[in-house]
Amino acid sequence: GTLSGSGSGSGYVTMLSPEGSVVVEPVDQVARVEETVNFTCASLGGPGVTYQWSKDDSVLEGENSTLLVISNVSTSSGGNYTCNASNTEGYGTAYGALYVHPFFTLQPADALSRINVNLTLTCEADGFPSPAVHWEDSEGMSVSSSALLELAPVIFGDEGVYYCVAETTVTVGNDRITLTALSMNATLTVSPEGSVTVMPQDPVRSFGEDISFTCSAMGGPGNTFQWQRNGQDIDGATSETLNITGINATTDGGTYTCTVSNTAGNASNSSTLMVNPLITLQPLDTSATNGSSVTLTCEAESFPAPSYSWEVLGGGALGDTVMGANTSTLTFSPVVFGNEGEYRCNASANGVTDVSNTATLTVSPEGSVTVMPQDPIGSFGDDISFTCSAMGGPGNTFQWQRNGQDIDNATSE
């Protein structure tokens, strides 16, 4: 600096310019919004040094001390600060920089969407210098190089958590450092509409077997599951798998629907469990007389409900279908000779038939017995054959008598 002296008598005052001695501490600093930071200016010159602070070449009115206090830091606080120290012999300057750490002025928001629609997620950040903004997914992979995350259109797989990253690189002292701010998380929930499947589709099972239905869906996150049977919720059936053991047509047969829901929507799909028929009530042997009424009954369970048919195995060709007998009951009204025989019930569903036990309808021969010849006349030594015939049955047996007394071994017709 410049050195000069003046005075009278023996008194001298030495004046030194501050040029080359001015320092600002700290040289560079980083602050967050709303914080308070200080710059200090010092010099070796004097006496009579005065100070003036400037920011980005604009004088800061009233800032004339060695201490510069910046309260409630904002983005506009960022920049280059200059301290000018001067006296009558000269002046010197020093510089400091204030960087404002990136921060978000607009946080990303959660979003709900269906597939095949366009969606934009946005965030905004500020700081000094102005930060660059990009988006990352929950795995830390970059998915957008700007403050906009555009999904055009939304597809399954886009669901999940996203966040914004704001970054700026500055020089602090001799180091290059990157200032980074992370936004709040934004969750994109995608409706499962169009993705729900239930397997197996429309299976056929028999009584006593087991089955597992599996429901799968895309979309989410947060998919929940609810199973229904024939439109009614199944208590506790809220997982992806529905297990049914020991299948019963009445309690288990029907349409099973899986509804998948999340905050963006819901969707369903169904599968029908068909159960093969099982005879649960067998027809019973019965007896009747000519002209009376009698009913044979057979019951079966299946899903869907079974169709019935009846066959006669005796009194006609083996396995002849009884025409018009297509319900679970076979009624004879009135019973006539010729109805006697063995009958069985067929219950059919899903291309499967269960066959009942055989039930025998026995018709009394009452009113049908004839003996031929009637009241014949023969001579001593002649031969004769009597023939007894009867209807009804089956299982008719014969016993001949003479004058009210059984004839031994006379048990044929």
C-alpha positions as CSV (number, residue, x, y, z in Angstrom):
1,G,0.0,0.0,0.0
2,T,0.9,3.6,-0.1
3,L,2.7,5.0,2.9
4,S,2.7,8.7,3.7
5,G,3.4,11.0,6.7
6,S,2.6,14.4,7.9
7,G,2.8,16.5,11.1
8,S,4.3,19.5,13.1
9,G,7.0,19.5,15.6
10,S,7.9,16.0,16.6
11,G,4.4,14.4,15.9
12,Y,3.9,12.4,12.7
13,V,0.8,10.4,11.5
14,T,1.5,7.5,9.2
15,M,-1.2,6.7,6.6
16,L,-1.4,3.2,5.0
17,S,-3.7,2.3,2.1
18,P,-5.8,-0.9,2.6
19,E,-5.0,-1.9,-0.9
20,G,-3.9,-5.5,-1.1
21,S,-4.9,-6.3,2.5
22,V,-8.7,-6.6,2.4
23,V,-10.1,-10.1,3.1
24,V,-13.7,-11.3,3.4
25,E,-14.5,-14.3,5.5
26,P,-15.9,-16.8,4.6
27,V,-15.0,-16.5,1.0
28,D,-17.8,-18.8,-0.1
29,Q,-20.7,-20.1,1.9
30,V,-23.9,-22.1,1.5
31,A,-27.1,-21.3,3.3
32,R,-30.6,-22.6,3.3
33,V,-33.6,-20.4,3.0
34,E,-34.7,-18.5,6.2
35,E,-31.2,-19.0,7.7
36,T,-29.0,-16.0,8.8
37,V,-25.4,-15.7,7.4
38,N,-22.6,-13.3,8.1
39,F,-19.7,-12.0,6.1
40,T,-16.8,-10.3,7.8
41,C,-14.5,-7.8,6.1
42,A,-11.0,-6.9,7.5
43,S,-8.0,-4.8,6.2
44,L,-4.6,-3.8,7.4
45,G,-4.7,-0.2,6.2
46,G,-5.5,2.9,8.1
47,P,-6.2,4.9,10.0
48,G,-9.5,6.2,8.8
49,V,-10.6,3.1,6.8
50,T,-14.2,3.1,5.8
51,Y,-16.2,0.1,4.4
52,Q,-18.9,-0.3,1.8
53,W,-20.6,-3.6,0.9
54,S,-22.0,-4.3,-2.6
55,K,-23.9,-7.2,-4.1
56,D,-23.5,-8.1,-7.7
57,D,-22.0,-4.6,-8.3
58,S,-24.9,-2.8,-6.7
59,V,-24.2,-0.8,-3.6
60,L,-26.0,-2.0,-0.4
61,E,-27.1,1.2,1.2
62,G,-26.4,1.4,4.9
63,E,-24.0,-1.5,4.9
64,N,-20.9,0.3,6.0
65,S,-19.4,-1.8,8.8
66,T,-17.0,-4.7,8.7
67,L,-19.9,-7.1,9.4
68,L,-22.6,-7.9,6.8
69,V,-25.6,-9.7,8.3
70,I,-28.0,-11.4,5.8
71,S,-31.1,-12.4,7.7
72,N,-33.9,-14.7,6.5
73,V,-32.0,-15.9,3.4
74,S,-34.0,-16.3,0.2
75,T,-33.1,-17.1,-3.4
76,S,-32.6,-13.4,-4.1
77,S,-29.9,-13.4,-1.3
78,G,-27.7,-15.5,-3.4
79,G,-24.9,-13.8,-5.4
80,N,-21.4,-12.2,-5.1
81,Y,-20.7,-9.8,-2.3
82,T,-17.9,-7.2,-2.4
83,C,-16.3,-5.4,0.5
84,N,-14.6,-2.1,-0.5
85,A,-12.2,-0.7,2.2
86,S,-10.8,2.8,1.6
87,N,-9.1,5.8,3.2
88,T,-7.4,8.8,1.8
89,E,-4.4,6.8,0.7
90,G,-6.4,4.3,-1.5
91,Y,-8.7,1.4,-1.4
92,G,-8.9,-2.4,-1.6
93,T,-11.6,-4.9,-2.3
94,A,-12.4,-8.5,-1.5
95,Y,-15.2,-10.8,-2.5
96,G,-17.4,-13.5,-1.1
97,A,-20.1,-15.7,-2.6
98,L,-23.4,-16.8,-1.1
99,Y,-25.0,-19.9,-2.5
100,V,-28.6,-20.8,-1.6
101,H,-29.2,-24.5,-1.2
102,P,-31.8,-25.9,-3.6
103,F,-35.3,-26.2,-2.1
104,F,-38.7,-27.1,-3.4
105,T,-41.4,-24.5,-4.0
106,L,-43.9,-27.0,-5.3
107,Q,-43.9,-30.5,-4.0
108,P,-45.1,-33.3,-6.2
109,A,-48.6,-34.7,-5.4
110,D,-49.9,-38.2,-5.3
111,A,-51.9,-39.2,-8.4
112,L,-54.6,-41.6,-9.3
113,S,-54.9,-42.9,-12.9
114,R,-56.2,-45.6,-15.2
115,I,-54.1,-47.0,-18.0
116,N,-54.2,-45.4,-21.5
117,V,-54.6,-41.9,-20.2
118,N,-52.0,-39.1,-20.3
119,L,-50.7,-37.9,-16.9
120,T,-48.1,-35.3,-15.9
121,L,-46.5,-35.1,-12.5
122,T,-44.7,-31.8,-11.7
123,C,-42.5,-30.2,-9.1
124,E,-40.7,-26.8,-8.8
125,A,-37.4,-26.0,-7.2
126,D,-35.4,-22.8,-6.5
127,G,-32.1,-21.8,-5.2
128,F,-28.9,-20.0,-6.2
129,P,-27.7,-20.8,-8.7
130,S,-30.9,-22.1,-10.2
131,P,-30.9,-25.9,-9.8
132,A,-31.5,-28.5,-12.4
133,V,-34.4,-30.8,-11.6
134,H,-35.1,-34.4,-12.6
135,W,-37.3,-37.3,-11.5
136,E,-36.3,-40.6,-10.0
137,D,-38.3,-43.7,-9.2
138,S,-38.1,-45.7,-5.9
139,E,-35.1,-47.6,-7.2
140,G,-33.2,-44.4,-7.7
141,M,-33.4,-44.6,-11.5
142,S,-33.8,-41.4,-13.5
143,V,-37.1,-41.3,-15.3
144,S,-37.3,-37.7,-16.5
145,S,-34.6,-35.1,-17.1
146,S,-36.9,-32.1,-16.3
147,A,-39.3,-31.0,-13.6
148,L,-42.1,-32.7,-15.5
149,L,-42.7,-36.4,-15.4
150,E,-44.9,-37.1,-18.4
151,L,-46.6,-40.5,-18.8
152,A,-48.3,-40.6,-22.1
153,P,-50.1,-42.9,-21.7
154,V,-50.0,-44.5,-18.3
155,I,-49.4,-48.2,-18.5
156,F,-49.3,-51.0,-16.0
157,G,-45.9,-50.9,-14.4
158,D,-45.9,-47.1,-14.0
159,E,-47.4,-47.4,-10.6
160,G,-45.2,-46.7,-7.6
161,V,-43.3,-44.0,-5.8
162,Y,-41.5,-41.1,-7.5
163,Y,-39.6,-38.0,-6.3
164,C,-37.8,-35.0,-7.6
165,V,-34.1,-34.2,-7.3
166,A,-32.9,-30.6,-7.5
167,E,-29.1,-30.2,-7.9
168,T,-26.7,-27.4,-8.5
169,T,-22.9,-27.5,-8.5
170,V,-20.9,-24.7,-6.9
171,T,-17.3,-23.8,-5.9
172,V,-16.7,-23.5,-2.2
173,G,-13.1,-22.6,-1.5
174,N,-11.1,-24.9,-3.8
175,D,-13.7,-27.6,-4.0
176,R,-16.5,-28.2,-6.4
177,I,-19.5,-29.6,-4.5
178,T,-23.0,-30.5,-5.6
179,L,-25.9,-29.3,-3.6
180,T,-28.9,-31.7,-3.7
181,A,-32.4,-31.5,-2.4
182,L,-35.0,-34.3,-2.5
183,S,-38.7,-33.6,-2.8
184,M,-41.4,-35.4,-0.9
185,N,-42.5,-38.7,-2.4
186,A,-45.4,-38.9,-4.8
187,T,-47.3,-42.1,-5.2
188,L,-48.9,-43.0,-8.5
189,T,-51.7,-45.5,-8.0
190,V,-52.9,-47.2,-11.2
191,S,-56.4,-48.8,-11.3
192,P,-56.4,-52.6,-11.8
193,E,-59.1,-52.2,-14.5
194,G,-58.6,-54.5,-17.4
195,S,-56.0,-56.7,-15.7
196,V,-57.8,-59.0,-13.3
197,T,-57.7,-62.7,-14.1
198,V,-59.1,-65.7,-12.2
199,M,-57.6,-69.2,-12.7
200,P,-58.6,-71.9,-13.4
201,Q,-61.5,-70.8,-15.6
202,D,-64.8,-72.6,-15.1
203,P,-63.3,-75.8,-13.7
204,V,-65.3,-79.0,-13.3
205,R,-64.8,-81.0,-10.1
206,S,-66.4,-84.0,-8.3
207,F,-67.7,-84.2,-4.7
208,G,-65.0,-84.3,-2.1
209,E,-62.2,-82.9,-4.3
210,D,-60.2,-79.8,-3.5
211,I,-59.6,-76.7,-5.6
212,S,-57.6,-73.5,-5.4
213,F,-58.6,-70.3,-7.3
214,T,-55.9,-67.7,-7.9
215,C,-56.7,-64.0,-8.6
216,S,-54.0,-61.9,-10.2
217,A,-54.0,-58.2,-11.1
218,M,-51.8,-55.4,-12.2
219,G,-51.9,-51.8,-11.1
220,G,-51.5,-50.6,-7.5
221,P,-49.8,-50.1,-5.3
222,G,-52.0,-51.2,-2.4
223,N,-54.2,-53.7,-4.3
224,T,-56.7,-55.4,-2.0
225,F,-58.7,-58.6,-2.8
226,Q,-62.2,-59.7,-2.0
227,W,-63.8,-63.0,-3.1
228,Q,-67.5,-63.5,-3.6
229,R,-69.6,-66.6,-4.3
230,N,-72.7,-65.9,-6.3
231,G,-72.5,-62.2,-5.5
232,Q,-72.0,-62.6,-1.7
233,D,-68.8,-61.7,0.1
234,I,-66.9,-64.7,1.5
235,D,-65.8,-63.9,5.0
236,G,-62.0,-63.7,5.4
237,A,-61.4,-64.4,1.7
238,T,-59.2,-61.4,1.1
239,S,-56.0,-62.9,-0.3
240,E,-55.0,-63.7,-3.9
241,T,-55.8,-67.4,-3.4
242,L,-59.1,-69.0,-2.5
243,N,-58.9,-72.6,-1.3
244,I,-61.9,-74.9,-1.2
245,T,-61.5,-78.4,0.3
246,G,-64.0,-81.3,0.2
247,I,-66.2,-79.8,-2.5
248,N,-69.9,-80.0,-2.1
249,A,-72.2,-79.0,-4.9
250,T,-74.8,-77.2,-2.7
251,T,-72.4,-75.2,-0.6
252,D,-69.5,-74.7,-3.0
253,G,-70.8,-74.9,-6.6
254,G,-71.3,-71.5,-8.2
255,T,-69.7,-68.4,-9.6
256,Y,-66.6,-67.1,-7.8
257,T,-65.7,-63.4,-8.3
258,C,-62.5,-61.7,-7.3
259,T,-62.7,-57.9,-6.9
260,V,-59.4,-56.1,-6.8
261,S,-59.4,-52.5,-5.5
262,N,-57.1,-49.6,-4.8
263,T,-57.6,-45.9,-4.4
264,A,-57.6,-45.4,-8.2
265,G,-60.4,-47.9,-8.9
266,N,-61.5,-51.5,-8.9
267,A,-62.1,-54.4,-11.3
268,S,-63.4,-57.9,-11.1
269,N,-63.3,-61.2,-12.9
270,S,-65.1,-64.5,-12.3
271,S,-64.9,-68.2,-12.7
272,T,-67.7,-70.8,-12.2
273,L,-67.0,-73.9,-10.2
274,M,-69.1,-76.7,-11.8
275,V,-69.6,-79.9,-9.7
276,N,-70.4,-83.2,-11.2
277,P,-73.6,-84.9,-10.1
278,L,-73.9,-87.2,-7.1
279,I,-77.0,-89.2,-6.2
280,T,-77.8,-88.3,-2.6
281,L,-81.2,-90.1,-2.4
282,Q,-81.5,-93.6,-3.9
283,P,-84.9,-94.9,-5.2
284,L,-86.3,-97.7,-3.0
285,D,-87.9,-101.0,-3.9
286,T,-91.7,-100.7,-3.7
287,S,-94.8,-102.8,-4.2
288,A,-98.2,-101.9,-5.7
289,T,-101.4,-103.4,-6.9
290,N,-103.0,-103.0,-10.3
291,G,-104.8,-99.6,-10.4
292,S,-103.1,-98.0,-7.4
293,S,-100.5,-95.1,-7.6
294,V,-96.9,-95.3,-6.7
295,T,-93.8,-92.9,-7.0
296,L,-90.1,-93.7,-7.2
297,T,-87.9,-90.9,-6.0
298,C,-84.3,-90.0,-6.7
299,E,-82.4,-86.9,-5.7
300,A,-78.9,-85.7,-6.8
301,E,-76.7,-82.6,-6.2
302,S,-74.6,-80.9,-8.8
303,F,-73.8,-77.4,-10.1
304,P,-75.5,-76.5,-12.3
305,A,-78.6,-78.5,-11.2
306,P,-78.8,-81.9,-12.8
307,S,-81.2,-83.1,-15.4
308,Y,-82.9,-86.5,-14.8
309,S,-83.9,-89.5,-16.8
310,W,-85.2,-92.9,-15.8
311,E,-84.5,-96.3,-17.3
312,V,-86.4,-99.6,-17.0
313,L,-84.2,-102.7,-16.8
314,G,-86.9,-105.3,-16.4
315,G,-90.3,-105.6,-18.1
316,G,-88.8,-104.3,-21.2
317,A,-85.5,-104.1,-23.2
318,L,-82.5,-103.7,-20.9
319,G,-81.9,-100.0,-20.3
320,D,-85.0,-98.7,-22.1
321,T,-85.6,-95.0,-21.4
322,V,-88.9,-94.3,-19.8
323,M,-90.4,-91.7,-22.1
324,G,-91.4,-88.4,-20.4
325,A,-89.7,-89.3,-17.2
326,N,-87.4,-86.2,-16.8
327,T,-87.7,-85.2,-13.2
328,S,-86.4,-86.7,-10.0
329,T,-89.6,-88.7,-9.5
330,L,-91.2,-91.5,-11.5
331,T,-94.9,-91.8,-10.9
332,F,-97.3,-94.6,-12.0
333,S,-100.9,-93.5,-11.7
334,P,-102.5,-95.9,-12.1
335,V,-100.2,-98.8,-11.9
336,V,-100.9,-101.4,-14.6
337,F,-99.7,-104.8,-15.3
338,G,-96.5,-104.4,-17.3
339,N,-95.2,-101.6,-15.0
340,E,-93.4,-104.1,-12.9
341,G,-89.6,-104.2,-13.3
342,E,-86.3,-102.7,-12.2
343,Y,-85.8,-99.0,-12.6
344,R,-82.9,-96.7,-12.1
345,C,-82.4,-92.9,-12.1
346,N,-79.8,-91.0,-14.1
347,A,-78.6,-87.6,-13.0
348,S,-76.6,-85.6,-15.5
349,A,-74.6,-82.4,-15.5
350,N,-71.4,-81.1,-17.1
351,G,-71.4,-84.0,-19.5
352,V,-71.2,-86.5,-16.5
353,T,-73.9,-88.9,-15.4
354,D,-74.3,-90.5,-12.0
355,V,-76.5,-93.6,-12.0
356,S,-78.6,-94.6,-9.0
357,N,-79.1,-98.0,-7.5
358,T,-81.8,-100.2,-9.1
359,A,-85.2,-100.0,-7.5
360,T,-87.7,-102.9,-8.1
361,L,-91.4,-102.1,-8.6
362,T,-93.3,-105.3,-7.8
363,V,-96.9,-105.4,-8.9
364,S,-99.2,-107.9,-7.3
365,P,-100.6,-110.6,-9.6
366,E,-104.0,-110.0,-8.0
367,G,-106.7,-110.1,-10.6
368,S,-104.6,-111.7,-13.3
369,V,-104.3,-115.4,-12.5
370,T,-105.8,-117.9,-14.9
371,V,-105.8,-121.7,-14.9
372,M,-106.3,-123.6,-18.2
373,P,-108.1,-125.8,-19.1
374,Q,-111.1,-124.7,-17.1
375,D,-113.1,-127.6,-15.6
376,P,-112.0,-130.3,-18.0
377,I,-113.6,-133.9,-18.1
378,G,-111.3,-136.8,-18.4
379,S,-111.6,-140.6,-18.3
380,F,-109.7,-143.1,-16.2
381,G,-106.2,-143.4,-17.5
382,D,-106.2,-140.2,-19.4
383,D,-103.5,-137.5,-19.0
384,I,-104.0,-133.8,-18.5
385,S,-101.8,-130.7,-18.0
386,F,-103.0,-127.6,-16.2
387,T,-101.3,-124.3,-16.9
388,C,-101.3,-121.4,-14.5
389,S,-100.5,-117.9,-15.9
390,A,-100.3,-114.6,-14.1
391,M,-99.3,-111.0,-14.7
392,G,-97.5,-108.7,-12.2
393,G,-94.2,-109.5,-10.6
394,P,-91.4,-109.7,-11.0
395,G,-90.6,-112.7,-8.9
396,N,-94.0,-114.5,-9.2
397,T,-93.9,-117.9,-7.5
398,F,-96.4,-120.8,-8.0
399,Q,-98.0,-123.4,-5.6
400,W,-100.6,-125.9,-6.8
401,Q,-103.2,-127.3,-4.4
402,R,-105.8,-130.1,-4.7
403,N,-108.9,-129.7,-2.7
404,G,-107.2,-127.0,-0.6
405,Q,-104.1,-129.0,0.1
406,D,-100.6,-128.1,-1.2
407,I,-99.3,-130.6,-3.7
408,D,-95.7,-131.4,-2.9
409,N,-93.2,-130.0,-5.4
410,A,-96.0,-128.5,-7.6
411,T,-94.3,-125.0,-7.8
412,S,-94.1,-124.4,-11.5
413,E,-96.6,-122.9,-13.9
